[in-house]
Amino acid sequence: QVEIWEFGGGSVAIGESLRLSCVASGSRVKADRMAWYRQTPGSGRELVAFTSLSSGVKNVADSVKGRFTVFREEFSNTMSLQMTSLKPEDTAVYYCLVRSFSASVDSWGQGTQVTVSS
């Protein structure tokens, strides 16, 4: 069973930065896919950043490109999202998604709130 720990949310002013981290743990868990999604009230979850060790993919959504950077070390169950030049539209609950090499289903974290205000 995968346990997911999310860190780093908070309230910041426009233009400031935050770093989110996600750690997947559990007995013999080796994470393949790790991703960040975000959700605002009344909306579906939007993919923000995606990593996959099996495919070597590591990218961010066009809506945050140039401001957000995703980090994932090889063979690591940890993923970080460096968010800079934050805007009010970045305000959302950010969720970490994990799929291990041995699983065919996704596991979600509890979410961490990011609030950007003037």
N, C-alpha and C positions, 0 to 999 in steps of 0.2 A: 504494500500500500504506500502511495506517495503522500508525503506531507509537504506542504508548501508554505514557506515563510516569506512574507513581503515586508520590506523596510523602506523608509525614506519619504513617505508622503508628508504633506504639510501645507501651510498657507504662506504664500510669498506675494511680493509685489510684482507688477508688470516689469518684464525685462530681467528678472532674477532667475536663478538656476536652482534645480533640485536634482538629486540622484536617487533613483529607485533601484533597489536590489531585490532579487528573488532567489531563494535557495530551495532546492528540492532535496528532500531527505527521505530515508526509509531503508529498510533492509534490502540490500543488493539493488537499490535503485540507481540506474544509470540513465540520465535524461538525454533523449535525442532532441526532440523539439522543445524549445522554450520560447514563449512569446509574451508580449505585453498587449493587452487590449484595454480600451477605456470605454466608459459608458456614462452618459448623462441621463437624468430623469426623462423618461418617455422615449428614449432612443435605444436602438440595439447596440451591441458591443462593436466597437470599431477596432480593427487591427492597427496597432501602432508600430510594433517592431517584431521581427521574427528571426529565430535562429534555428538551425538544424545541423547537428554534427554529422549525420549520415550523408547529407547532400552538400555540406559546406556552405550553406546559405546563411547570410547574416545581412539583414537590411531593415530599413525603416520605411514607413508609409510616405507617400509623396507630400502629404499634408504637413509633415514635420521634418522633412528632409532639409538639411542645412542647420537645423536647430537641435535635433535629438540625435544621439549616437548610442548604438547598442553595443555592449561588450559581452563576450562569451569566450572563455578560454577553452581550449581543446580538452576534452575528457572532464569537463567541469560541470557540476550541477548548479552552478551559480551564473546568473545573468544580471547585468546592470543596465540601466537606461539613464544616460546623462542628458538632462533636459536643460537647455539654455534659452535665453531670450523668450521666456514664457509669456504667453498671452492669455487673456481672459477665456478665450475659446479652448484653451488646454485644460480648463477646469473640468474635472471628471473623477470618477472612481476608476483607478487603474487596477486591472486584474492580471495576474500571472497565470499562464497556461503551461502545463507540462505534459509531455507524452514521453514515456520511457521507451527504450529499445524493445522491451519485452511486452509492451502493452499495446492494445489497439484502441484504447479510449483515452480521452484527455482528462486531466485533473486540473481543477481551478483553485486558485488561492481565494482568500476571503475578500481581497480588495483593499486598496489604500487610497485615501482621499487626497487629491491634489486640488488646491484652490488658488487661483491667481486673481488678484484684485488690485485696483488702483489705490 
